Amino acid sequence: MRLTDLLHPHLDGVTTVVDATRGGLSLEPYLHLPPGVALRSDDERAVNGGELVLLSYGPDAELHGSEDACRAVLARMRPGARGLIVLGHRVSELPYHRLLDHLVAHRCQVLRAAPLDYVHLHAGAVVARTDELLPQHDFFGRPVPADGHATALRLADEYVFADLASRSLRARVLDLERTVEEAERTRETAGQDGLAERLAATVREKDQLAASLRAARDRVEVLQARVAMLEGSTSLRVGKALVTAARSPKRGAARLPGELYGLWRGRRRAAGPVPENPPKDRAEPDPPVDDRFHLAHRALTVAPRDRLVVAGVLTPATAEDFASDVVVNRLLPHDGRLLVQRTDPDVLVVQLSACAGDGPWSLTGTGLAPDLDRTLAELLAAARALGRSAVLWRDGPPSAAPGLARLAWDAVVDADTGVRLGRLPVAEGRERLREVFRADSTRVRLSQLARVVGGPDPLDERRVAVLAAPRDRTDVARLVGQVLGQQHRPVEVVVPDPAGLDELAAAGVAVRRGQPLAPWIADWSDLAEDRPDTLLLDLMCAQEYSGADAVGHTPAADDYVFVPSLRPLLVRRSLHLSGTDPGSWAGRGHRLFAVRGKEPS
């Protein structure tokens, strides 16, 4: 919730807002006060009826102010005055019992409390100085009619039940804290490394030694093949004959011509009959260096990695879905280990469905294909030798391949692989697309995998930058309200002048001049236009569904269809920076996808 959403419902009858915050906190850019309500600094006078005072209290006294300063302001409030207390504590860590004592001592009733969506402000509470019990307010800040006795009973009853519910949670937190402390003491007693760390280091060292041993064996096999080739070569045999003749000149010199003639005849027989007049223009083919097959490496790049690289034992459908957001190298039993070593993936993923269903890895982990189990174990060892994580994606019942549980995994993901938006029928409606986009899409699942292994997050491709040019305080207020109200919130706002946009920065939205950095650009130059809170969410859903370079509206209200021209609302950053005319985008090969402005009733 924004601070203005918490404040404005309680400005009825208020003509002056007094800023009594201390430290480095300035709330003026957050307020957006309506006409008729003035803002003035605190001069330490009494706060009377028709006035609302701003207070702050938090763990950082230099930023939020101290508890003593907050108590001093509460003492200056007179009947009819109101106050808004912004809190720097997180809701789960709020020391409300200390604040409650001060409020009761100065006859202040809390009308409403709500969490705030800012980086350094996490909650806020509206209070009123009164000599009689006031009615409570609902979620929207409207007073609920009730007589004083009923209101007091409701407050007392809710306090008892809330205390009952929170008591078990506090006990659980204390137990967990005690468990963590005991575990920390045990770990310190066992040494800084600990048994688990030493065991993990030993396993890594073992895997590295095993990989080195396999590489040495492969090298030995190559050298043995070359030695056998040299031993069977004519040059070596001629050399041996000459050395033998030199060591025993009497007998060796007499036999040397016969041996050389035999070698010459044997070579002619091995080469086959020689034509009488061989063609002059046909070149003799070069013999191969060796007779081994070499792997054609996939996904080879010399640029810095900006996408997650996955080597996986995957089903064909999963590999196709993953390939939309990450680089996928699908492993097969005959080339998996070599592909892992040559491509150096960010993570090795083994999907349970690929082992339990049909395909080259069928029956892996069931005990019916020990050769595949051994091959999979070698893949895991090769990944660990490279310092990469091995993840089991358990998208089915563990009983389908119980042998997989016996392998050493760095992490286990118990979830399906998600739904690619392009596979959903549009007839299911916008709400279904939004639901899948936010929680059940393949990109969301891959983001969870990226967090586990510490790789590039696929959800970074959903970042949106808003271009705007506010001209006055009204435009600034509209811009802040529209940006913070979006269900798919932009990550940055690019404006000519960032003055007055402190609330965006406090809410975690970057405000900058110059060129946008996010992958997608939304042009909000016309701030007078009414934009629903689902605008960017629907545009990103349409883009991820279609893979288009630009998404927008058409005069014919086309919906979920590729079009030759449109009014662009969401554009790929590279296309936006190219500076080309939108009318020529389709002719240059860019894909344009149209969505309807409003969902049909």
N, C-alpha and C positions, 0 to 999 in steps of 0.2 A: 504494500500500500504506500502511496505517496503521502507526504506530509500535508499537502493541500487537501487531499481527500479526507484526512482525519480532522483537519482544522475547520474547513468551510461550513460543515453542518452545524457548528457550534458558534457561529458568528452572528446569530440572530440577536439583535439588541446591542451589539458591540460596535463602538465607534472608534476605538483606539486599541492598537496592539502595541504592547510595551516589550521591547527586546531586552531581557535581563540575562541573556546568556553570557557566560564568562569564557575566558581562554581564547583559543583560536577559532572558535566556531562562529560562523555567520549564517543565520537562517533566512536572511532576506531573500535570496534567490529561490528559495523553496516555497515561499508563501503564496505568491500570485494573488494578493489581496484584491477583493472586488472594490469598485468605486464606492466611496463613502466611508471606507475604513482606512484610517491613517496609521502609519508605523512611526514610532519614536523610540529613542534610546532610553534606557532606564536612568532616572535621576534620583533613585532611592527614596522616592515619595511613596505614600500609601497607594495601593492599587484598589480603586473604588469600583462600584457598579458601572457597567458599560465599558469596562476595560478588560482586556485579556493579556496576561503576561506570559512571555516565553521563558521557560527555564530549561536547563540542561544538567544532566548528572550522568557520570560514567566512570569507567576505570582509569581513564587518562585525565587527570585533573587539569593539565595544561590545555587540553582540547575541549573537554566537556564541562569542566568546572567541578568544584568540590561539593561534598555533601553539606558542609557548613554554609556555603553560599546559597545552595538550594533552600535550606531550612530558613535562612534569613529572608529570602523573598517570600516564602510561604507565610512568614509572620507578618508581612506588610499587607497581606490581602484582607480586604474588608468584605462584609456580606454583599453578595451580588456580583463580585469579581470572579473571573474565570482564569484558568491557567492551562498551558500546554507544556507538559514536561517531556522532553526528548531524552531518550536513554541510550547510552553507549554500550550497555551490557547486552550480551546475547540473551534471548528470551529464556533459554534453558539455564542461564547463570544469573538471572536477575535477582538481586538481593531486595526483593519487594518488602520483606518484613521490616527492614530498616526504614524504607521510604514510607511504609504504612504507619509506623509510629509517629512520624512527623506530620503526615496528613491528618491523622486523628487528633493530634495535639492542637492543630490549628484549624480544626473544624472544616476540613476540605473533603468533599465527596468525589470519588472517581466516577465520572459519567461514562467514559469509554476508554478502552485500551486496545491497541492493535500493533502488530509487527510492522516495521518499516523496511522498505526495500532499498537500503543504502549501504554503502561500504562501512561507514563509521557510525551510523545511527541504526539501531536494530529494533527499537520499539518506541512507542509514544503513548501518552495518557492525557486525557482531558479531565481537568478537575474544576470544581466550583466551590467557592467559599459560601457556606450556608449555615443557618441556625436551625434548619429543619430538614428532614430527609426528603430529597428530591426523587422524582420518578426515574427509573432506569431508562436507557436508550437501547433500541434494537440495533441490528447489524449496520443499518444504513444511517444511524445517528439520529433517528426520530424518537422522541420521548414516548414511553409506554405509559398510558394513564393508569394510575393506581393510587390508592390512599396510603398514607404513611405507614400504617400498621402492616398492610399487606406487603409493602416494599421491604420493610424491616424483616418480616418473616422470610421473605424470599432470599434476602441477603444472608440471613443467619442459616437457613437451610442449605443454601448453595455452598456456604463456607464449610459446613460440616461434611457434606458429600465430597467437595473438592479436596478437602484435607484427607479424607479417607482414600480417595483415588490416588492422590499424590504421595501418600505415606509409603505405599508399596513401591512406587517408582523411586523414591529417595532411598529406601532400603536396598533396592536392587543396585542403584548407582554406588552406594557405599560398599556393597559386597564386591562389585566389579573393581572398584578402586583398591579394595583390600587384596583382591586376587592379583591385580597387576603389581602391587607393591611386593607381595610375596614372591611372585615370579621374577621380578627384577632382583630381589635379594638373592634368590636361588641362582640366577644367572651370574651375578657378581661373585657369588661364592665359588661357582664352578670355573670362574675365569672369564676374561673378557671375550675370548673366542667362543667358548661354550662347546658342548658336545655336538650340537647340530651344525654349527659353523665348521668345526673340524671335519665332521663327516661329509658335509657338502663339498669342502675343499678336497677331501680325499677322493670323492666320487668324480669331481672335475678332473683331478690329476690322473685318475685311472682312465677316464674317457680320452684325455689327451694322449696318454701313453698308448692306449689301444689304437687310436687314430694314427699315431706315428708308426706303430708296428704294422698296421695294414698298409700304410704308404710305403714302408720299407720292403714289405713282402711284394707289393706290386712292382717296385723297382727291381727287386731281385729277379722276378719272373721275366721282366723285360731284358735284363742283362743275360739271363740264361738263354733266352731265345736268340739274342745277338751272338752269344758264344757258340751256340749250336750252328747258327748260320755261317759263322766264320770257320768253324771246324770242317764244315762240309764244302767250303769254297775251294775252287781249283787253285787259287793263288797260294793258299796255305799248304795244300798238298804238294804243289811244285816246290815250295820252300822246304818242306820236310824232306823231299827227295834229294834236293841239292845238299842240305845239311848232312844227310846220311852218306851221300857220296863223298863229301869232303872229309868226314870222319874216317872212312875206310876206302881210300883211293883205289886199292887194287880190285876189290870185289865190287864196290859201289859204282866206280866209273864204268865198269863193264855192263852193269844192269841199268844205269841211268837212262840211256836212250830208249830202252824198252818200256820203262816206267812212264817216261814222258809221252811216248806214243800211245800207251794205254790210257793216260789221262786225257789226251787229245781226242781219242776215239770215244771215250765215255762222255765227254762233254758234247760231241756231235750227236751221239745217240739221245742224250737228255734234251738237246735243243730241237730234235726232229730233223727231217730231211730239209736240206737247203736247196732252194730253187736255182736252176742254172743261171738264169738272168734275173736277179732280184731287182725290183723297181728302185730307181734312183731317188724318187721324190718322197718315198714313205719313210718317215723317221721311226727308228726303233723305240717302242715305249719304255719309259723309265720304270724299273721295278719299284714296287711300293716299299716304303721304309719298314713297315711291319704290317701284319694282317689284322690289327685290332680295329674295331669300330669306335669312332670318337663321337661324343655327345655334342649336338648342336645346342649351345647354351641359349636359353630364353631369358627375356626381360633383362637384357644387358644394357646398362646405361653408365655413362661417366659423369652425369650431373648429380648434384646432391639429391638425396632421397626426400621427396615431399609426400610420398604415399607409402602406406604400409605394404611390405613385401611378405607374402605368405607362401610358404611351402606346405602343401597339404595333401593328406590322404582324404580326398573329398569325392562326393558324388558328382556326376556331371552337372546336375541342376544347381547344386550349391556352388561349384566352381564358376558357373556362368553368372550367378547372382553376385558372388563376391567380386568378380572381375570388373563390375561397374564402379567399384569404389577403391579397390586395392589391386596391387599386382599379384597375380595368382600363378604359382608354379605347381601344377598338379603332378604328384609323385606317383610313379608306377613301381612295381617290385623290382624290375630289372635295372632302372636308372635312378631310383630315388636317392641313394646315398651319394652318388656322383653329382646329382643335381643340387643337393643340399650343400655340398662342399664348394661347388663352383658359383652358385648364385648368392650364397651368404644371406639367407632370408632373415627377416626380423623375428619370425616365430615359425615353429613347426606345429601345424594343427592336424590332429587326427580326429575325424568325424566318425562317431559310432555307427551311423547309418551306412557309411561306406564300407565298414567292416562286417556289418550284419546283413547287408543286402546283396544285390548282384553287383558284379564288377570284378576288376582284377584283384581287389583285396578281400573278396568274399571269404568268409569263414575265419578271418583273422580274429584272434582272441577267443575262439570257441574251443580250442584244443584239437580241432580236426585238421588243421593245416599248420603243423609245427614249423615248416620252412618259412611261411609268411610271418609267423610270430617272431622267428629269429631275424628276419629281414627288418621288421618293424623295430625291434630292439636295437639293431644296428643303426637305423635312422635316428633314433633318439640319442644314441651315443655320439653320432656324428654332429648332431645339433649342439649337444652339450660341449663337445670339443671346440666348437666355434664360439661358445659363450652365449648361445641362443636358448630361448625358452621352448619347452615342449608342452603343448596344451591339448588336453583331451576335451573335445566338444561332444558332450554326452547329450545328444538330441533324441535319445530313445531309452528304453529300459536297460539298466546295467546287466540284467540277466541275459540279454541278447548276445553279449560278448563279454563274459565274466573275466576272461584272461586279461583284458585291458587294464583292469583295476590293479593287477599285480605289477604293472610297469611303473617306473618312477616318473611322475608327471610334475611339472612345476606349477601347474594350475589346472583346475577342472571347471568347465563352464557347463552348468546344467540348464540348458535352454534350447529352444529351437533356433534355427538360423535366420529367423525373421522372414518378412515378406518384402519382396522388391515391389515398389510402388507401380512399376510398369506392368506387373502381372495382375493388378487389381482391376476389375471392371468399373468403369466410370458410373455405371448405373447404381452402384452401392451408395453414392452420394458423397458430398463434401465432408460430412462429419466422420464418415468411415476413413476417408483419406487422411484427415487430420489426426485421427486416433492412431492409425498405423504410422504416420510420419513421425509422431512424437514419441511413441513407445515401442512399436512392434516392427519397425522396418529393418531391413538387412543392415543399413548403415548404422543404426543404433546398436545392433548386436556387434558389429565390427568395432564400434567405438569402445564398447566394454572390453573387447579383446585388446585393443590398443592401450587402454589404461592398465591392463594386466601386465603387458610386456614392455610398456614405456615407449611405444612407437608413435608415428604421426597419427593424429586423431582424424578419422574420416569426417567427423562432424564439423571440422573446420571449413569444409566446403559449403556449409550452410550459412556462413557468416555474411551479413548484409551491411553495406554502408549506405547511409542516407545523405543525399546532397540537398542542401537547403540554403536559403538566403533571407533570414528574418530581417525585417526593416525596422520594427519597433517592438515595444514591450508586449503588445498584443500578439505579434507574430512569434515572439520568443515563448510566450506562455502556450500558444497553440502547438508549437513544435515540440516543446517538452512534454505536453500532455499526449500528443499523438505518438511520440516515440516510446515513452514509458508505458503507454496503454496497449502497445502491440503484444499479442500473444507470442509471436516470434520476434523477440526484441532485437533490434539492430545492435551491432557491436561498436559502430562508430558513426559519428555525425560530422560531416565536412561542411564548414561554413566559412564565409569570408572573415567574420569577426566572432570569436567565441565568447564575447562578453555576455553575461547574464545566463550562461548555460552551466553554471556550477552544479545544479541539481542533476544534470545528465552525468557529469563526471562522478558525482557522489553515488549515483546508482550503478556505476560500473560501465557506463557507455563512454568510449573515448571521444573527445571533441578535439578536432584538429583543423588546420588549414591545409591547402595544397591538394595533392592527389590522394584518392582513397586507396586503402590497402586491402580491403576485404574482397573476396572473389566475386561478389555480386553487388550491383549498384542500383539503388532506387532513387529516382529524381523526384524530390518533393519541393520543387521551386515554388509552386503555387500553394502556399500555406492556407489559403482560404478554402481549399477543397476539403470536403468532408471525407475522411478516410476511416473505414471501420477498423476495429481492433484485430480483425482476422485478415487484413489485407496482405501483409507480408507472409503470413502463414499459408494462405491459399496460393499465393504466387510461388512460394518455394515448393509447395506440394505439386503444383503443376510442372515446375521445372524438373523436379526429381522424377516425376512420372514420365515426362517426355524426353528429358535430356536436351532440351532446346537451349539456344544461345540467348534468346530474349523472349519474355513473356509479357503479355499485355492484353488490351481490349481492342475490339474492332467495332466499327459503326453498326455492323449487322448482329452484334452480340453473339458471335460464335463462341462455342464452349468446348474446350478440350479437343481441339483440332488444329493441325498445322495450317498456316495461312501464308500468303505471299507478302502481306503488309499488315501492320498493326500500330497502335499507339503504345510504345514500349513503357512498361512500368518497372520491370526488373531485367537488367542487362548484365551479361558477363563482363567482368572488368576489362579484359583484353579488348573486347569489342567496343566498349565505351571509350577507352583511351585511344582507339584507332582513329577517331574523329571522322569516320565516314558517315554519309547521310543515311538515316534509317530507311529511306525508300529504296536504297540499293543493297540492303543487307541480304535479302533473299537471292538477288542476282549474283552475289558473291559467295553463295553456298552456305550462308548462315541459316540455322533453323529457327523459325518463328512460330510460337505456340500461343493460341488465343484462349483466354478464359473469360467467362461472363463476370461482369462486375458484381452482381448479386445472385445468390443461388435462387433458382425459381421456386416459387411457393407451390 
